[in-house]
Amino acid sequence: RAELERLAATLGVASAVEFVGRVAPQDVPALINTASLVVVPSRWDEPFGLVALEAALMERPVVATRVGGLVEAVEHGITGLVVDKEDPEALADAIVALLEDCPTADRMGRAGRTRARDRFGWSRCVDEYDRLYQQTQLMEMSHD
């Protein structure tokens, strides 16, 4: 953290950057609510893009890297922007593009909320689990 704080000072952006440290899970929504967009620059395969979905539910567009579950959580050009990992220029360009185009960022945020609720909401999950359960029961019956 100290190294990043020095870098921010050297670049002259320290007044525009806040290093909040670890955030308790119950405080994440309030933090996301202060953001114009959420950046998830993961370099490792995320099994599931939970942070991206939390941002989407709060109508924030997401800029993420193309790894693991983030590609499922963020629909490029619709709910946010997805860039290749290890490409800091593309990441920076995507962030700047959304910060400079508020109408597009707002549209992506709204689309993200709709998509998150439709695709990852509890009723959909329950329906999918029920469908899998029914299939399992049918397969077991056919083997008897």
N, CA, C and O atoms as a GROMACS GRO file, in nm:
protein
  576
    1ARG      N    1   0.082  -0.119   0.000
    1ARG     CA    2   0.000   0.000   0.000
    1ARG      C    3   0.086   0.126   0.000
    1ARG      O    4   0.059   0.221  -0.072
    2ALA      N    5   0.191   0.124   0.082
    2ALA     CA    6   0.278   0.242   0.090
    2ALA      C    7   0.340   0.273  -0.046
    2ALA      O    8   0.352   0.390  -0.084
    3GLU      N    9   0.379   0.170  -0.118
    3GLU     CA   10   0.437   0.190  -0.251
    3GLU      C   11   0.335   0.253  -0.346
    3GLU      O   12   0.369   0.342  -0.424
    4LEU      N   13   0.211   0.207  -0.340
    4LEU     CA   14   0.107   0.263  -0.426
    4LEU      C   15   0.074   0.407  -0.388
    4LEU      O   16   0.048   0.491  -0.474
    5GLU      N   17   0.077   0.436  -0.259
    5GLU     CA   18   0.053   0.574  -0.214
    5GLU      C   19   0.163   0.667  -0.264
    5GLU      O   20   0.136   0.780  -0.305
    6ARG      N   21   0.289   0.619  -0.259
    6ARG     CA   22   0.401   0.700  -0.313
    6ARG      C   23   0.385   0.721  -0.462
    6ARG      O   24   0.409   0.830  -0.513
    7LEU      N   25   0.345   0.615  -0.533
    7LEU     CA   26   0.326   0.626  -0.677
    7LEU      C   27   0.218   0.728  -0.709
    7LEU      O   28   0.235   0.810  -0.800
    8ALA      N   29   0.106   0.723  -0.637
    8ALA     CA   30  -0.002   0.819  -0.658
    8ALA      C   31   0.047   0.962  -0.635
    8ALA      O   32   0.012   1.053  -0.710
    9ALA      N   33   0.128   0.981  -0.532
    9ALA     CA   34   0.183   1.114  -0.503
    9ALA      C   35   0.277   1.158  -0.614
    9ALA      O   36   0.272   1.273  -0.658
   10THR      N   37   0.363   1.067  -0.660
   10THR     CA   38   0.457   1.099  -0.768
   10THR      C   39   0.384   1.137  -0.896
   10THR      O   40   0.427   1.227  -0.968
   11LEU      N   41   0.274   1.068  -0.924
   11LEU     CA   42   0.196   1.095  -1.046
   11LEU      C   43   0.104   1.216  -1.032
   11LEU      O   44   0.042   1.260  -1.129
   12GLY      N   45   0.095   1.269  -0.910
   12GLY     CA   46   0.012   1.386  -0.888
   12GLY      C   47  -0.137   1.356  -0.879
   12GLY      O   48  -0.220   1.445  -0.901
   13VAL      N   49  -0.172   1.233  -0.846
   13VAL     CA   50  -0.313   1.196  -0.838
   13VAL      C   51  -0.356   1.156  -0.696
   13VAL      O   52  -0.466   1.104  -0.676
   14ALA      N   53  -0.270   1.180  -0.599
   14ALA     CA   54  -0.298   1.136  -0.462
   14ALA      C   55  -0.430   1.192  -0.409
   14ALA      O   56  -0.500   1.124  -0.334
   15SER      N   57  -0.464   1.315  -0.447
   15SER     CA   58  -0.589   1.374  -0.396
   15SER      C   59  -0.712   1.311  -0.461
   15SER      O   60  -0.823   1.328  -0.412
   16ALA      N   61  -0.693   1.238  -0.570
   16ALA     CA   62  -0.806   1.174  -0.640
   16ALA      C   63  -0.816   1.025  -0.611
   16ALA      O   64  -0.905   0.958  -0.662
   17VAL      N   65  -0.725   0.974  -0.528
   17VAL     CA   66  -0.722   0.830  -0.500
   17VAL      C   67  -0.739   0.810  -0.350
   17VAL      O   68  -0.675   0.877  -0.269
   18GLU      N   69  -0.826   0.716  -0.315
   18GLU     CA   70  -0.844   0.682  -0.175
   18GLU      C   71  -0.811   0.535  -0.156
   18GLU      O   72  -0.870   0.448  -0.221
   19PHE      N   73  -0.717   0.506  -0.070
   19PHE     CA   74  -0.679   0.368  -0.040
   19PHE      C   75  -0.757   0.327   0.085
   19PHE      O   76  -0.718   0.362   0.197
   20VAL      N   77  -0.864   0.255   0.066
   20VAL     CA   78  -0.953   0.224   0.179
   20VAL      C   79  -0.911   0.100   0.256
   20VAL      O   80  -0.958   0.079   0.368
   21GLY      N   81  -0.825   0.019   0.200
   21GLY     CA   82  -0.786  -0.104   0.269
   21GLY      C   83  -0.897  -0.207   0.265
   21GLY      O   84  -0.987  -0.201   0.182
   22ARG      N   85  -0.889  -0.302   0.358
   22ARG     CA   86  -0.990  -0.408   0.363
   22ARG      C   87  -1.125  -0.348   0.399
   22ARG      O   88  -1.136  -0.262   0.486
   23VAL      N   89  -1.228  -0.395   0.329
   23VAL     CA   90  -1.363  -0.347   0.354
   23VAL      C   91  -1.447  -0.464   0.404
   23VAL      O   92  -1.450  -0.571   0.342
   24ALA      N   93  -1.514  -0.445   0.514
   24ALA     CA   94  -1.601  -0.550   0.569
   24ALA      C   95  -1.715  -0.577   0.471
   24ALA      O   96  -1.766  -0.483   0.409
   25PRO      N   97  -1.754  -0.701   0.455
   25PRO     CA   98  -1.858  -0.735   0.357
   25PRO      C   99  -1.985  -0.650   0.368
   25PRO      O  100  -2.043  -0.612   0.266
   26GLN      N  101  -2.027  -0.619   0.489
   26GLN     CA  102  -2.150  -0.540   0.505
   26GLN      C  103  -2.132  -0.395   0.459
   26GLN      O  104  -2.230  -0.324   0.438
   27ASP      N  105  -2.007  -0.350   0.445
   27ASP     CA  106  -1.980  -0.213   0.402
   27ASP      C  107  -1.956  -0.199   0.252
   27ASP      O  108  -1.942  -0.088   0.202
   28VAL      N  109  -1.949  -0.312   0.182
   28VAL     CA  110  -1.921  -0.308   0.038
   28VAL      C  111  -2.028  -0.230  -0.040
   28VAL      O  112  -1.992  -0.147  -0.123
   29PRO      N  113  -2.157  -0.253  -0.017
   29PRO     CA  114  -2.257  -0.176  -0.094
   29PRO      C  115  -2.242  -0.025  -0.079
   29PRO      O  116  -2.255   0.049  -0.177
   30ALA      N  117  -2.215   0.022   0.041
   30ALA     CA  118  -2.199   0.166   0.061
   30ALA      C  119  -2.077   0.218  -0.014
   30ALA      O  120  -2.080   0.328  -0.069
   31LEU      N  121  -1.970   0.140  -0.018
   31LEU     CA  122  -1.851   0.181  -0.091
   31LEU      C  123  -1.879   0.185  -0.241
   31LEU      O  124  -1.843   0.281  -0.308
   32ILE      N  125  -1.942   0.081  -0.293
   32ILE     CA  126  -1.977   0.078  -0.435
   32ILE      C  127  -2.066   0.196  -0.470
   32ILE      O  128  -2.054   0.254  -0.578
   33ASN      N  129  -2.154   0.232  -0.380
   33ASN     CA  130  -2.248   0.342  -0.404
   33ASN      C  131  -2.176   0.476  -0.422
   33ASN      O  132  -2.235   0.569  -0.478
   34THR      N  133  -2.052   0.488  -0.377
   34THR     CA  134  -1.976   0.613  -0.394
   34THR      C  135  -1.900   0.617  -0.527
   34THR      O  136  -1.842   0.720  -0.562
   35ALA      N  137  -1.901   0.506  -0.601
   35ALA     CA  138  -1.820   0.494  -0.722
   35ALA      C  139  -1.899   0.526  -0.849
   35ALA      O  140  -2.020   0.504  -0.856
   36SER      N  141  -1.829   0.579  -0.948
   36SER     CA  142  -1.889   0.601  -1.079
   36SER      C  143  -1.888   0.471  -1.159
   36SER      O  144  -1.979   0.446  -1.238
   37LEU      N  145  -1.787   0.390  -1.136
   37LEU     CA  146  -1.775   0.259  -1.199
   37LEU      C  147  -1.690   0.173  -1.109
   37LEU      O  148  -1.624   0.223  -1.018
   38VAL      N  149  -1.691   0.044  -1.134
   38VAL     CA  150  -1.612  -0.049  -1.054
   38VAL      C  151  -1.514  -0.120  -1.146
   38VAL      O  152  -1.552  -0.169  -1.253
   39VAL      N  153  -1.389  -0.125  -1.104
   39VAL     CA  154  -1.283  -0.188  -1.183
   39VAL      C  155  -1.240  -0.316  -1.112
   39VAL      O  156  -1.207  -0.315  -0.994
   40VAL      N  157  -1.241  -0.427  -1.188
   40VAL     CA  158  -1.199  -0.556  -1.134
   40VAL      C  159  -1.085  -0.608  -1.223
   40VAL      O  160  -1.109  -0.685  -1.316
   41PRO      N  161  -0.962  -0.564  -1.193
   41PRO     CA  162  -0.848  -0.597  -1.280
   41PRO      C  163  -0.779  -0.729  -1.243
   41PRO      O  164  -0.657  -0.734  -1.232
   42SER      N  165  -0.857  -0.833  -1.222
   42SER     CA  166  -0.800  -0.961  -1.179
   42SER      C  167  -0.702  -1.016  -1.282
   42SER      O  168  -0.719  -1.002  -1.403
   43ARG      N  169  -0.599  -1.078  -1.228
   43ARG     CA  170  -0.500  -1.142  -1.312
   43ARG      C  171  -0.511  -1.294  -1.300
   43ARG      O  172  -0.450  -1.368  -1.378
   44TRP      N  173  -0.589  -1.340  -1.203
   44TRP     CA  174  -0.607  -1.482  -1.179
   44TRP      C  175  -0.751  -1.520  -1.210
   44TRP      O  176  -0.841  -1.437  -1.202
   45ASP      N  177  -0.771  -1.645  -1.245
   45ASP     CA  178  -0.906  -1.693  -1.276
   45ASP      C  179  -0.996  -1.680  -1.155
   45ASP      O  180  -0.978  -1.746  -1.053
   46GLU      N  181  -1.094  -1.593  -1.168
   46GLU     CA  182  -1.195  -1.576  -1.063
   46GLU      C  183  -1.299  -1.686  -1.086
   46GLU      O  184  -1.353  -1.696  -1.196
   47PRO      N  185  -1.328  -1.766  -0.985
   47PRO     CA  186  -1.430  -1.869  -1.006
   47PRO      C  187  -1.567  -1.809  -1.033
   47PRO      O  188  -1.648  -1.866  -1.106
   48PHE      N  189  -1.593  -1.692  -0.973
   48PHE     CA  190  -1.722  -1.626  -0.991
   48PHE      C  191  -1.700  -1.477  -0.970
   48PHE      O  192  -1.629  -1.438  -0.878
   49GLY      N  193  -1.759  -1.395  -1.053
   49GLY     CA  194  -1.739  -1.251  -1.046
   49GLY      C  195  -1.831  -1.183  -0.947
   49GLY      O  196  -1.912  -1.099  -0.987
   50LEU      N  197  -1.820  -1.216  -0.819
   50LEU     CA  198  -1.911  -1.163  -0.718
   50LEU      C  199  -1.903  -1.011  -0.707
   50LEU      O  200  -2.006  -0.944  -0.698
   51VAL      N  201  -1.783  -0.955  -0.707
   51VAL     CA  202  -1.770  -0.809  -0.697
   51VAL      C  203  -1.836  -0.742  -0.817
   51VAL      O  204  -1.903  -0.640  -0.802
   52ALA      N  205  -1.818  -0.799  -0.935
   52ALA     CA  206  -1.881  -0.744  -1.055
   52ALA      C  207  -2.033  -0.750  -1.044
   52ALA      O  208  -2.101  -0.657  -1.087
   53LEU      N  209  -2.087  -0.857  -0.989
   53LEU     CA  210  -2.232  -0.868  -0.972
   53LEU      C  211  -2.284  -0.772  -0.866
   53LEU      O  212  -2.392  -0.715  -0.881
   54GLU      N  213  -2.208  -0.755  -0.759
   54GLU     CA  214  -2.249  -0.658  -0.657
   54GLU      C  215  -2.254  -0.517  -0.718
   54GLU      O  216  -2.346  -0.440  -0.692
   55ALA      N  217  -2.154  -0.486  -0.800
   55ALA     CA  218  -2.153  -0.355  -0.867
   55ALA      C  219  -2.272  -0.342  -0.961
   55ALA      O  220  -2.338  -0.238  -0.964
   56ALA      N  221  -2.299  -0.447  -1.036
   56ALA     CA  222  -2.411  -0.444  -1.131
   56ALA      C  223  -2.543  -0.423  -1.059
   56ALA      O  224  -2.628  -0.347  -1.105
   57LEU      N  225  -2.561  -0.490  -0.947
   57LEU     CA  226  -2.686  -0.474  -0.872
   57LEU      C  227  -2.705  -0.330  -0.822
   57LEU      O  228  -2.818  -0.288  -0.794
   58MET      N  229  -2.596  -0.256  -0.812
   58MET     CA  230  -2.603  -0.116  -0.769
   58MET      C  231  -2.594  -0.022  -0.890
   58MET      O  232  -2.568   0.098  -0.875
   59GLU      N  233  -2.617  -0.077  -1.008
   59GLU     CA  234  -2.620  -0.001  -1.134
   59GLU      C  235  -2.488   0.068  -1.165
   59GLU      O  236  -2.487   0.180  -1.215
   60ARG      N  237  -2.378   0.001  -1.134
   60ARG     CA  238  -2.248   0.055  -1.169
   60ARG      C  239  -2.190  -0.027  -1.284
   60ARG      O  240  -2.189  -0.150  -1.277
   61PRO      N  241  -2.143   0.040  -1.389
   61PRO     CA  242  -2.076  -0.036  -1.496
   61PRO      C  243  -1.945  -0.092  -1.442
   61PRO      O  244  -1.887  -0.038  -1.347
   62VAL      N  245  -1.900  -0.199  -1.503
   62VAL     CA  246  -1.779  -0.266  -1.455
   62VAL      C  247  -1.676  -0.273  -1.567
   62VAL      O  248  -1.709  -0.303  -1.682
   63VAL      N  249  -1.553  -0.244  -1.533
   63VAL     CA  250  -1.440  -0.269  -1.622
   63VAL      C  251  -1.366  -0.386  -1.559
   63VAL      O  252  -1.320  -0.378  -1.445
   64ALA      N  253  -1.354  -0.495  -1.634
   64ALA     CA  254  -1.293  -0.616  -1.579
   64ALA      C  255  -1.197  -0.678  -1.680
   64ALA      O  256  -1.198  -0.645  -1.798
   65THR      N  257  -1.115  -0.767  -1.629
   65THR     CA  258  -1.025  -0.841  -1.717
   65THR      C  259  -1.092  -0.972  -1.759
   65THR      O  260  -1.179  -1.024  -1.690
   66ARG      N  261  -1.048  -1.021  -1.871
   66ARG     CA  262  -1.105  -1.141  -1.932
   66ARG      C  263  -1.045  -1.266  -1.867
   66ARG      O  264  -0.960  -1.334  -1.924
   67VAL      N  265  -1.093  -1.294  -1.745
   67VAL     CA  266  -1.047  -1.414  -1.674
   67VAL      C  267  -1.164  -1.477  -1.599
   67VAL      O  268  -1.252  -1.407  -1.550
   68GLY      N  269  -1.164  -1.608  -1.592
   68GLY     CA  270  -1.260  -1.684  -1.514
   68GLY      C  271  -1.404  -1.638  -1.525
   68GLY      O  272  -1.454  -1.610  -1.634
   69GLY      N  273  -1.471  -1.631  -1.410
   69GLY     CA  274  -1.612  -1.598  -1.404
   69GLY      C  275  -1.645  -1.454  -1.438
   69GLY      O  276  -1.761  -1.420  -1.458
   70LEU      N  277  -1.543  -1.367  -1.445
   70LEU     CA  278  -1.570  -1.227  -1.480
   70LEU      C  279  -1.630  -1.215  -1.619
   70LEU      O  280  -1.710  -1.125  -1.645
   71VAL      N  281  -1.592  -1.305  -1.709
   71VAL     CA  282  -1.645  -1.297  -1.846
   71VAL      C  283  -1.794  -1.331  -1.848
   71VAL      O  284  -1.867  -1.285  -1.937
   72GLU      N  285  -1.838  -1.409  -1.753
   72GLU     CA  286  -1.980  -1.439  -1.743
   72GLU      C  287  -2.055  -1.327  -1.671
   72GLU      O  288  -2.170  -1.298  -1.702
   73ALA      N  289  -1.989  -1.264  -1.576
   73ALA     CA  290  -2.054  -1.160  -1.496
   73ALA      C  291  -2.066  -1.027  -1.570
   73ALA      O  292  -2.161  -0.953  -1.547
   74VAL      N  293  -1.970  -0.996  -1.657
   74VAL     CA  294  -1.968  -0.868  -1.729
   74VAL      C  295  -1.983  -0.895  -1.878
   74VAL      O  296  -1.900  -0.962  -1.939
   75GLU      N  297  -2.089  -0.843  -1.936
   75GLU     CA  298  -2.112  -0.859  -2.079
   75GLU      C  299  -2.053  -0.737  -2.150
   75GLU      O  300  -2.103  -0.625  -2.139
   76HIS      N  301  -1.944  -0.762  -2.225
   76HIS     CA  302  -1.868  -0.655  -2.288
   76HIS      C  303  -1.957  -0.568  -2.377
   76HIS      O  304  -2.028  -0.617  -2.464
   77GLY      N  305  -1.949  -0.438  -2.353
   77GLY     CA  306  -2.024  -0.342  -2.434
   77GLY      C  307  -2.169  -0.326  -2.392
   77GLY      O  308  -2.238  -0.236  -2.440
   78ILE      N  309  -2.216  -0.412  -2.302
   78ILE     CA  310  -2.356  -0.408  -2.257
   78ILE      C  311  -2.363  -0.366  -2.111
   78ILE      O  312  -2.433  -0.270  -2.077
   79THR      N  313  -2.292  -0.436  -2.025
   79THR     CA  314  -2.294  -0.406  -1.882
   79THR      C  315  -2.162  -0.348  -1.832
   79THR      O  316  -2.149  -0.312  -1.715
   80GLY      N  317  -2.067  -0.339  -1.920
   80GLY     CA  318  -1.935  -0.287  -1.886
   80GLY      C  319  -1.838  -0.317  -1.998
   80GLY      O  320  -1.879  -0.346  -2.110
   81LEU      N  321  -1.711  -0.310  -1.966
   81LEU     CA  322  -1.607  -0.337  -2.065
   81LEU      C  323  -1.513  -0.443  -2.011
   81LEU      O  324  -1.479  -0.442  -1.893
   82VAL      N  325  -1.471  -0.534  -2.098
   82VAL     CA  326  -1.381  -0.642  -2.060
   82VAL      C  327  -1.255  -0.630  -2.145
   82VAL      O  328  -1.262  -0.617  -2.268
   83VAL      N  329  -1.141  -0.634  -2.079
   83VAL     CA  330  -1.013  -0.621  -2.149
   83VAL      C  331  -0.926  -0.742  -2.115
   83VAL      O  332  -0.952  -0.813  -2.018
   84ASP      N  333  -0.822  -0.763  -2.195
   84ASP     CA  334  -0.729  -0.872  -2.168
   84ASP      C  335  -0.650  -0.842  -2.041
   84ASP      O  336  -0.614  -0.727  -2.013
   85LYS      N  337  -0.623  -0.947  -1.965
   85LYS     CA  338  -0.539  -0.927  -1.846
   85LYS      C  339  -0.398  -0.894  -1.893
   85LYS      O  340  -0.361  -0.923  -2.007
   86GLU      N  341  -0.322  -0.834  -1.807
   86GLU     CA  342  -0.185  -0.794  -1.837
   86GLU      C  343  -0.178  -0.690  -1.949
   86GLU      O  344  -0.076  -0.680  -2.018
   87ASP      N  345  -0.286  -0.613  -1.967
   87ASP     CA  346  -0.287  -0.506  -2.067
   87ASP      C  347  -0.330  -0.377  -1.998
   87ASP      O  348  -0.445  -0.335  -2.011
   88PRO      N  349  -0.238  -0.314  -1.925
   88PRO     CA  350  -0.275  -0.195  -1.849
   88PRO      C  351  -0.324  -0.079  -1.935
   88PRO      O  352  -0.406   0.001  -1.890
   89GLU      N  353  -0.274  -0.069  -2.058
   89GLU     CA  354  -0.320   0.039  -2.145
   89GLU      C  355  -0.467   0.021  -2.181
   89GLU      O  356  -0.544   0.117  -2.179
   90ALA      N  357  -0.507  -0.102  -2.213
   90ALA     CA  358  -0.647  -0.129  -2.246
   90ALA      C  359  -0.735  -0.106  -2.123
   90ALA      O  360  -0.846  -0.054  -2.136
   91LEU      N  361  -0.686  -0.143  -2.007
   91LEU     CA  362  -0.762  -0.122  -1.884
   91LEU      C  363  -0.783   0.028  -1.861
   91LEU      O  364  -0.894   0.072  -1.834
   92ALA      N  365  -0.676   0.104  -1.873
   92ALA     CA  366  -0.685   0.249  -1.855
   92ALA      C  367  -0.778   0.312  -1.959
   92ALA      O  368  -0.859   0.398  -1.925
   93ASP      N  369  -0.766   0.269  -2.083
   93ASP     CA  370  -0.852   0.324  -2.190
   93ASP      C  371  -0.999   0.296  -2.161
   93ASP      O  372  -1.084   0.382  -2.183
   94ALA      N  373  -1.030   0.175  -2.114
   94ALA     CA  374  -1.169   0.139  -2.084
   94ALA      C  375  -1.223   0.224  -1.969
   94ALA      O  376  -1.337   0.270  -1.974
   95ILE      N  377  -1.141   0.245  -1.867
   95ILE     CA  378  -1.183   0.327  -1.752
   95ILE      C  379  -1.211   0.470  -1.799
   95ILE      O  380  -1.316   0.527  -1.768
   96VAL      N  381  -1.117   0.526  -1.872
   96VAL     CA  382  -1.133   0.664  -1.921
   96VAL      C  383  -1.255   0.676  -2.012
   96VAL      O  384  -1.329   0.773  -2.004
   97ALA      N  385  -1.275   0.577  -2.098
   97ALA     CA  386  -1.389   0.581  -2.191
   97ALA      C  387  -1.521   0.592  -2.115
   97ALA      O  388  -1.608   0.671  -2.153
   98LEU      N  389  -1.536   0.515  -2.008
   98LEU     CA  390  -1.661   0.520  -1.932
   98LEU      C  391  -1.672   0.647  -1.848
   98LEU      O  392  -1.781   0.702  -1.833
   99LEU      N  393  -1.561   0.693  -1.793
   99LEU     CA  394  -1.565   0.816  -1.714
   99LEU      C  395  -1.595   0.938  -1.800
   99LEU      O  396  -1.654   1.035  -1.753
  100GLU      N  397  -1.555   0.933  -1.927
  100GLU     CA  398  -1.580   1.045  -2.018
  100GLU      C  399  -1.715   1.038  -2.088
  100GLU      O  400  -1.759   1.135  -2.149
  101ASP      N  401  -1.782   0.924  -2.078
  101ASP     CA  402  -1.912   0.906  -2.145
  101ASP      C  403  -2.016   0.861  -2.043
  101ASP      O  404  -2.052   0.744  -2.037
  102CYS      N  405  -2.062   0.957  -1.963
  102CYS     CA  406  -2.157   0.925  -1.855
  102CYS      C  407  -2.286   0.861  -1.904
  102CYS      O  408  -2.335   0.769  -1.839
  103PRO      N  409  -2.344   0.906  -2.018
  103PRO     CA  410  -2.466   0.839  -2.064
  103PRO      C  411  -2.445   0.690  -2.093
  103PRO      O  412  -2.531   0.608  -2.060
  104THR      N  413  -2.332   0.655  -2.154
  104THR     CA  414  -2.304   0.514  -2.181
  104THR      C  415  -2.280   0.439  -2.051
  104THR      O  416  -2.330   0.328  -2.033
  105ALA      N  417  -2.205   0.499  -1.959
  105ALA     CA  418  -2.180   0.434  -1.830
  105ALA      C  419  -2.311   0.412  -1.756
  105ALA      O  420  -2.332   0.305  -1.698
  106ASP      N  421  -2.399   0.511  -1.757
  106ASP     CA  422  -2.529   0.497  -1.690
  106ASP      C  423  -2.612   0.387  -1.754
  106ASP      O  424  -2.675   0.307  -1.684
  107ARG      N  425  -2.613   0.382  -1.886
  107ARG     CA  426  -2.688   0.278  -1.959
  107ARG      C  427  -2.633   0.140  -1.924
  107ARG      O  428  -2.710   0.046  -1.900
  108MET      N  429  -2.501   0.128  -1.921
  108MET     CA  430  -2.440  -0.001  -1.887
  108MET      C  431  -2.473  -0.041  -1.743
  108MET      O  432  -2.497  -0.158  -1.714
  109GLY      N  433  -2.473   0.057  -1.653
  109GLY     CA  434  -2.508   0.028  -1.515
  109GLY      C  435  -2.650  -0.025  -1.502
  109GLY      O  436  -2.674  -0.123  -1.430
  110ARG      N  437  -2.743   0.040  -1.570
  110ARG     CA  438  -2.883  -0.008  -1.566
  110ARG      C  439  -2.895  -0.146  -1.628
  110ARG      O  440  -2.966  -0.232  -1.576
  111ALA      N  441  -2.827  -0.168  -1.741
  111ALA     CA  442  -2.831  -0.299  -1.807
  111ALA      C  443  -2.768  -0.406  -1.717
  111ALA      O  444  -2.814  -0.520  -1.714
  112GLY      N  445  -2.664  -0.368  -1.644
  112GLY     CA  446  -2.599  -0.462  -1.554
  112GLY      C  447  -2.693  -0.507  -1.443
  112GLY      O  448  -2.698  -0.625  -1.408
  113ARG      N  449  -2.768  -0.412  -1.387
  113ARG     CA  450  -2.862  -0.447  -1.281
  113ARG      C  451  -2.970  -0.542  -1.333
  113ARG      O  452  -3.002  -0.643  -1.269
  114THR      N  453  -3.024  -0.510  -1.447
  114THR     CA  454  -3.128  -0.596  -1.506
  114THR      C  455  -3.073  -0.735  -1.533
  114THR      O  456  -3.137  -0.835  -1.501
  115ARG      N  457  -2.956  -0.742  -1.592
  115ARG     CA  458  -2.896  -0.871  -1.626
  115ARG      C  459  -2.862  -0.951  -1.500
  115ARG      O  460  -2.886  -1.072  -1.494
  116ALA      N  461  -2.807  -0.884  -1.400
  116ALA     CA  462  -2.772  -0.954  -1.275
  116ALA      C  463  -2.896  -1.012  -1.209
  116ALA      O  464  -2.894  -1.126  -1.161
  117ARG      N  465  -3.004  -0.936  -1.207
  117ARG     CA  466  -3.127  -0.986  -1.144
  117ARG      C  467  -3.188  -1.099  -1.225
  117ARG      O  468  -3.234  -1.198  -1.168
  118ASP      N  469  -3.188  -1.085  -1.359
  118ASP     CA  470  -3.248  -1.188  -1.444
  118ASP      C  471  -3.166  -1.316  -1.448
  118ASP      O  472  -3.220  -1.426  -1.442
  119ARG      N  473  -3.035  -1.300  -1.457
  119ARG     CA  474  -2.950  -1.417  -1.478
  119ARG      C  475  -2.899  -1.480  -1.349
  119ARG      O  476  -2.878  -1.602  -1.344
  120PHE      N  477  -2.879  -1.401  -1.246
  120PHE     CA  478  -2.818  -1.452  -1.124
  120PHE      C  479  -2.906  -1.435  -1.000
  120PHE      O  480  -2.860  -1.462  -0.889
  121GLY      N  481  -3.030  -1.392  -1.017
  121GLY     CA  482  -3.121  -1.374  -0.904
  121GLY      C  483  -3.160  -1.506  -0.840
  121GLY      O  484  -3.144  -1.613  -0.900
  122TRP      N  485  -3.212  -1.496  -0.717
  122TRP     CA  486  -3.247  -1.617  -0.642
  122TRP      C  487  -3.348  -1.704  -0.713
  122TRP      O  488  -3.334  -1.826  -0.715
  123SER      N  489  -3.451  -1.643  -0.772
  123SER     CA  490  -3.554  -1.725  -0.836
  123SER      C  491  -3.495  -1.805  -0.951
  123SER      O  492  -3.530  -1.921  -0.971
  124ARG      N  493  -3.406  -1.745  -1.026
  124ARG     CA  494  -3.342  -1.817  -1.137
  124ARG      C  495  -3.255  -1.931  -1.082
  124ARG      O  496  -3.257  -2.042  -1.135
  125CYS      N  497  -3.180  -1.903  -0.977
  125CYS     CA  498  -3.095  -2.007  -0.917
  125CYS      C  499  -3.178  -2.123  -0.865
  125CYS      O  500  -3.145  -2.239  -0.886
  126VAL      N  501  -3.287  -2.090  -0.796
  126VAL     CA  502  -3.374  -2.195  -0.742
  126VAL      C  503  -3.433  -2.277  -0.857
  126VAL      O  504  -3.438  -2.400  -0.849
  127ASP      N  505  -3.478  -2.210  -0.962
  127ASP     CA  506  -3.534  -2.281  -1.078
  127ASP      C  507  -3.431  -2.374  -1.141
  127ASP      O  508  -3.463  -2.486  -1.180
  128GLU      N  509  -3.306  -2.326  -1.152
  128GLU     CA  510  -3.200  -2.408  -1.211
  128GLU      C  511  -3.167  -2.528  -1.123
  128GLU      O  512  -3.149  -2.639  -1.173
  129TYR      N  513  -3.160  -2.507  -0.991
  129TYR     CA  514  -3.135  -2.619  -0.900
  129TYR      C  515  -3.249  -2.721  -0.908
  129TYR      O  516  -3.224  -2.842  -0.906
  130ASP      N  517  -3.372  -2.673  -0.916
  130ASP     CA  518  -3.486  -2.763  -0.927
  130ASP      C  519  -3.478  -2.844  -1.056
  130ASP      O  520  -3.502  -2.965  -1.057
  131ARG      N  521  -3.442  -2.776  -1.165
  131ARG     CA  522  -3.429  -2.845  -1.294
  131ARG      C  523  -3.322  -2.954  -1.286
  131ARG      O  524  -3.343  -3.066  -1.333
  132LEU      N  525  -3.206  -2.921  -1.226
  132LEU     CA  526  -3.100  -3.021  -1.212
  132LEU      C  527  -3.144  -3.137  -1.123
  132LEU      O  528  -3.112  -3.252  -1.150
  133TYR      N  529  -3.216  -3.106  -1.016
  133TYR     CA  530  -3.266  -3.210  -0.927
  133TYR      C  531  -3.360  -3.303  -1.003
  133TYR      O  532  -3.350  -3.425  -0.992
  134GLN      N  533  -3.452  -3.246  -1.079
  134GLN     CA  534  -3.547  -3.326  -1.156
  134GLN      C  535  -3.474  -3.415  -1.257
  134GLN      O  536  -3.510  -3.532  -1.274
  135GLN      N  537  -3.372  -3.360  -1.323
  135GLN     CA  538  -3.295  -3.440  -1.419
  135GLN      C  539  -3.224  -3.555  -1.348
  135GLN      O  540  -3.221  -3.667  -1.399
  136THR      N  541  -3.167  -3.528  -1.231
  136THR     CA  542  -3.099  -3.631  -1.156
  136THR      C  543  -3.195  -3.740  -1.116
  136THR      O  544  -3.163  -3.859  -1.124
  137GLN      N  545  -3.314  -3.702  -1.072
  137GLN     CA  546  -3.414  -3.800  -1.032
  137GLN      C  547  -3.454  -3.888  -1.152
  137GLN      O  548  -3.468  -4.009  -1.138
  138LEU      N  549  -3.472  -3.827  -1.268
  138LEU     CA  550  -3.507  -3.904  -1.388
  138LEU      C  551  -3.395  -3.999  -1.427
  138LEU      O  552  -3.422  -4.113  -1.465
  139MET      N  553  -3.272  -3.955  -1.417
  139MET     CA  554  -3.159  -4.041  -1.452
  139MET      C  555  -3.150  -4.158  -1.355
  139MET      O  556  -3.123  -4.271  -1.397
  140GLU      N  557  -3.171  -4.133  -1.227
  140GLU     CA  558  -3.166  -4.240  -1.128
  140GLU      C  559  -3.277  -4.341  -1.152
  140GLU      O  560  -3.256  -4.462  -1.137
  141MET      N  561  -3.396  -4.293  -1.190
  141MET     CA  562  -3.508  -4.383  -1.215
  141MET      C  563  -3.483  -4.468  -1.337
  141MET      O  564  -3.524  -4.584  -1.341
  142SER      N  565  -3.416  -4.412  -1.437
  142SER     CA  566  -3.391  -4.488  -1.559
  142SER      C  567  -3.283  -4.594  -1.539
  142SER      O  568  -3.276  -4.690  -1.616
  143HIS      N  569  -3.200  -4.578  -1.436
  143HIS     CA  570  -3.097  -4.676  -1.406
  143HIS      C  571  -3.147  -4.790  -1.318
  143HIS      O  572  -3.081  -4.893  -1.306
  144ASP      N  573  -3.262  -4.772  -1.257
  144ASP     CA  574  -3.318  -4.875  -1.167
  144ASP      C  575  -3.379  -4.988  -1.243
  144ASP      O  576  -3.430  -5.083  -1.182
   0.00000   0.00000   0.00000
